[in-house]
């Protein structure tokens, strides 16, 4: 048996993580210079957090340092445990690079142990679904290397598409220009965003109005889902539960999934997409992330 470790960007409920025996390295966020570690989703007051953002409270984040990974991995390796780490996309955070630095050091210190890293090319429950897949493999008796190889092969099938309510948070994150943010806000233009083959966020369409943006999310699901009756689909929202429910209803029209997981964005990722963000994650057709020429 090997250890499965992820980070809090995976957006998985603390109780589920405990049930599955999955360890977590917490990200941190900062409000007025005060650090808060995302150690337990059960203690996160999403309503207060996103209302604070709506009032203009600045929230900042920082990538995990190599030391944070060393502090998590080293005791397990020293105890004779092997590790499968399933982490946030290297395309949106430098944290994965920190994990690689830590792993390189530890593999020299513990050459007899296995430490495999998986860059999910995703965040939030796009990452979380892959973490749960890793737990399924482990429960089925699949060895660490085979599980890691399968995750790396299948990550390109993870479809992640989302929209936002307020463009200024994407502007602060460098996703769109100040001019586009200003024009989009005035015209009620909503960008439709997705993960590309490198795990970065790209805009694939712009629509007018919130209702239309939710419909486009459902249309993307209908277009790219495969084997829906056997798939778990994830919806993540930043304090807009009613719209998450509406999206779930739309998903049931043509290709009802086996299960729908719904969660509120944890603070690290939520601070970048802002209140009102709505996202959809599912394993689907690889053509969702076409290989670049």
C-alpha positions in Angstrom: 0.0 0.0 0.0 1.3 3.5 -0.9 0.4 6.9 0.3 -1.7 9.3 -1.9 -1.0 13.0 -1.3 -2.6 16.0 -3.0 -3.0 19.7 -2.2 -6.0 21.8 -1.2 -6.6 23.0 -4.7 -8.2 19.6 -5.3 -11.3 21.0 -3.6 -12.2 17.6 -2.0 -14.2 17.5 1.2 -12.2 16.8 4.3 -14.4 14.0 5.3 -14.0 12.3 1.9 -10.3 12.7 2.1 -10.2 11.0 5.5 -12.4 8.2 4.3 -10.2 7.6 1.3 -7.0 7.9 3.3 -5.6 10.8 1.2 -3.1 13.2 2.6 -3.3 16.9 1.9 -0.7 19.7 1.7 -2.5 23.0 2.4 -2.2 26.1 0.3 -2.3 29.5 2.1 -4.2 32.7 1.4 -3.6 36.2 2.8 -6.0 38.8 3.9 -4.6 42.1 5.3 -1.2 40.3 5.5 -2.5 37.6 7.7 -1.8 34.0 6.5 -4.5 31.4 6.7 -3.7 27.8 5.7 -6.5 25.9 4.0 -6.2 23.0 6.3 -9.9 21.9 6.6 -12.8 22.6 4.3 -15.2 22.0 7.2 -13.9 25.2 8.8 -14.1 27.4 5.6 -16.8 30.0 5.8 -17.4 30.4 2.0 -20.2 32.9 2.4 -18.1 35.2 4.5 -15.1 34.8 2.3 -16.8 35.6 -1.0 -18.9 38.4 0.5 -15.6 39.9 1.7 -14.3 39.8 -1.9 -17.5 41.4 -3.1 -16.9 44.3 -0.7 -13.4 44.7 -2.1 -11.3 42.8 0.5 -8.0 42.0 -1.2 -7.0 38.3 -1.1 -3.6 37.1 -2.2 -2.1 33.7 -2.5 1.4 32.2 -2.8 2.8 29.0 -4.3 4.0 26.2 -2.1 7.7 26.1 -1.4 9.9 23.0 -1.8 10.2 23.0 2.0 6.4 22.4 2.4 6.7 19.3 0.2 9.8 18.1 2.1 8.0 18.5 5.4 5.2 16.3 4.1 7.1 13.7 2.1 10.2 13.1 4.1 8.6 11.6 7.3 6.6 9.1 5.1 9.6 8.0 3.1 11.6 7.7 6.3 8.9 5.4 7.7 9.2 3.2 4.6 6.2 4.4 2.7 6.0 5.0 -1.0 4.2 8.1 -2.3 2.0 9.1 -5.2 1.5 12.8 -5.3 -1.3 14.2 -7.5 -1.1 17.9 -7.7 -2.4 21.2 -9.2 -1.6 22.1 -12.8 1.9 23.4 -13.5 0.2 25.7 -16.0 -1.4 27.9 -13.4 0.9 27.6 -10.4 4.6 27.2 -9.7 3.9 24.8 -6.9 4.3 21.7 -9.0 7.9 22.9 -9.8 8.5 23.1 -6.1 7.2 19.6 -5.7 9.7 18.4 -8.4 12.6 20.1 -6.6 11.6 18.5 -3.3 11.2 15.1 -5.0 14.6 15.3 -6.6 16.3 15.9 -3.3 14.3 13.1 -1.5 15.0 10.5 -4.2 18.7 11.0 -3.5 18.1 10.6 0.3 15.7 7.7 -0.1 16.8 5.8 -3.2 15.0 2.6 -2.1 11.6 4.3 -1.9 9.2 5.3 -4.8 8.0 8.9 -5.1 5.9 9.6 -8.2 4.5 13.0 -9.1 1.5 13.6 -11.3 0.8 17.0 -12.8 -2.9 16.9 -13.3 -3.0 19.9 -15.7 -6.1 20.8 -13.8 -7.2 22.6 -10.6 -10.2 22.4 -8.3 -12.3 19.3 -8.8 -10.6 18.7 -12.2 -7.6 17.8 -10.0 -9.9 16.3 -7.4 -11.5 13.8 -9.8 -8.0 12.6 -10.7 -7.1 12.2 -7.0 -10.2 10.1 -6.5 -9.2 8.0 -9.6 -5.9 7.4 -7.9 -7.7 6.2 -4.8 -9.8 3.9 -6.9 -6.6 2.4 -8.5 -5.1 1.9 -5.1 -8.2 0.2 -3.7 -8.2 -2.1 -6.7 -4.7 -3.2 -5.9 -3.0 -1.4 -8.8 0.6 -0.7 -8.0 2.0 2.8 -7.7 3.9 3.0 -11.0 0.9 1.7 -13.0 -1.5 4.1 -11.2 0.8 7.0 -11.9 1.2 6.0 -15.6 -2.5 5.7 -16.0 -3.2 9.1 -14.5 -0.6 10.7 -16.7 -2.2 9.0 -19.8 -5.8 9.9 -18.8 -5.2 13.5 -17.6 -5.7 14.8 -21.2 -9.3 13.5 -21.0 -10.1 15.8 -18.1 -12.4 18.5 -19.5 -12.6 21.7 -17.5 -14.7 24.6 -18.5 -15.9 27.6 -16.5 -17.2 31.1 -16.6 -17.0 34.0 -14.2 -19.4 36.7 -13.0 -16.9 39.5 -12.5 -14.0 40.0 -14.9 -11.8 42.0 -12.5 -10.5 38.9 -10.8 -9.3 37.4 -14.0 -7.8 40.8 -14.8 -5.9 40.8 -11.5 -4.7 37.2 -12.3 -3.4 38.4 -15.7 -5.9 36.3 -17.7 -7.4 39.3 -19.5 -6.5 42.9 -20.1 -7.9 45.9 -18.2 -9.6 47.1 -21.4 -11.3 43.8 -22.0 -12.4 43.7 -18.4 -13.9 47.1 -18.5 -15.7 46.5 -21.8 -16.9 43.1 -20.7 -18.4 44.4 -17.5 -20.3 47.2 -19.3 -21.7 44.9 -22.0 -22.3 41.9 -19.7 -19.9 39.8 -21.8 -18.9 36.6 -20.1 -15.7 34.8 -21.1 -15.9 31.0 -21.5 -12.7 29.5 -20.3 -11.1 26.1 -20.5 -7.9 24.2 -19.7 -5.5 23.8 -22.6 -3.1 20.9 -23.3 -0.4 22.6 -21.1 -2.9 23.0 -18.2 -3.2 26.8 -18.7 -6.4 28.7 -18.9 -7.6 30.0 -22.3 -10.7 31.8 -23.5 -12.6 29.8 -26.2 -15.7 32.0 -26.5 -17.5 35.1 -25.2 -21.2 35.2 -24.7 -23.6 37.9 -23.4 -25.4 37.3 -20.2 -25.1 34.9 -17.3 -27.9 32.6 -18.5 -26.2 32.0 -21.8 -22.8 31.3 -20.2 -24.4 28.5 -18.1 -26.0 27.1 -21.2 -22.6 27.0 -22.9 -21.2 25.0 -20.0 -23.9 22.4 -20.5 -23.4 22.4 -24.3 -19.7 21.7 -23.8 -20.7 18.7 -21.6 -23.0 17.4 -24.2 -20.4 17.7 -26.9 -17.4 16.1 -25.1 -18.8 13.7 -22.5 -18.2 9.9 -23.1 -19.9 7.0 -21.3 -21.9 9.5 -19.2 -23.8 6.7 -17.3 -20.4 5.6 -15.8 -18.9 9.0 -15.1 -18.8 11.3 -12.1 -19.2 14.9 -13.1 -18.1 17.8 -10.8 -19.6 21.3 -10.6 -17.8 23.9 -8.5 -19.2 27.4 -7.7 -18.0 30.4 -5.9 -21.0 31.2 -3.7 -23.7 30.8 -6.4 -25.3 27.5 -5.4 -28.6 28.1 -7.3 -26.8 28.5 -10.6 -24.8 25.3 -9.8 -28.2 23.6 -9.3 -29.4 24.9 -12.7 -26.3 23.6 -14.4 -26.8 20.2 -12.8 -30.4 20.2 -14.1 -29.1 21.0 -17.7 -26.6 18.1 -17.5 -29.5 15.7 -16.9 -31.2 16.5 -20.2 -29.4 14.5 -22.8 -26.6 12.5 -21.1 -27.4 12.0 -17.4 -24.1 11.2 -15.6 -23.8 8.5 -13.0 -23.1 11.0 -10.3 -22.8 14.8 -9.9 -20.4 16.2 -7.2 -21.1 19.8 -6.2 -18.7 21.9 -4.2 -17.9 25.5 -3.4 -14.5 26.8 -4.6 -11.9 26.6 -1.9 -10.2 29.9 -1.1 -6.9 29.5 -3.0 -8.5 28.9 -6.4 -11.6 30.9 -5.6 -9.6 34.1 -5.0 -8.4 34.0 -8.6 -11.8 33.3 -10.3 -13.9 35.5 -7.9 -17.4 35.3 -6.5 -19.9 33.9 -9.0 -17.5 31.7 -10.8 -19.1 28.5 -12.1 -17.1 25.5 -13.4 -17.7 22.0 -14.8 -15.2 19.1 -14.7 -15.5 15.6 -16.2 -13.6 12.9 -18.0 -14.5 13.1 -21.7 -13.1 13.1 -25.2 -9.5 13.9 -25.6 -10.4 16.3 -28.4 -11.4 18.8 -25.7 -7.6 19.4 -25.3 -6.4 19.1 -28.9 -2.7 18.6 -29.3 -1.0 21.7 -30.5 0.6 21.6 -34.0 
